[in-house]
Amino acid sequence: MLALAGLIIGALFGGLRARRRGGDRRDIWQYAIVHAMLFALVGLFLSILLTRALG
């Protein structure tokens, strides 16, 4: 569940970050995709750590 939340939040954060920096449409997509992957990966690791710590 944290991975999915990280995916969505990362895409929004990356898109907004590229837009603030004055990027065009392709830059916004690239930032959104890369941030989504990174945030999802962090969420996945957090999910694994929480499962192992609580389970």
Stockholm file with secondary structure:
# STOCKHOLM 1.0

chainA/1-55         MLALAGLIIGALFGGLRARRRGGDRRDIWQYAIVHAMLFALVGLFLSILLTRALG
#=GR chainA/1-55 SS CHHHHHHHHHHHHHHHHHHHTTCCHHHHHHHHHHHHHHHHHHHHHHHHHHHHHHC
#=GC SS_cons        CHHHHHHHHHHHHHHHHHHHTTCCHHHHHHHHHHHHHHHHHHHHHHHHHHHHHHC
//
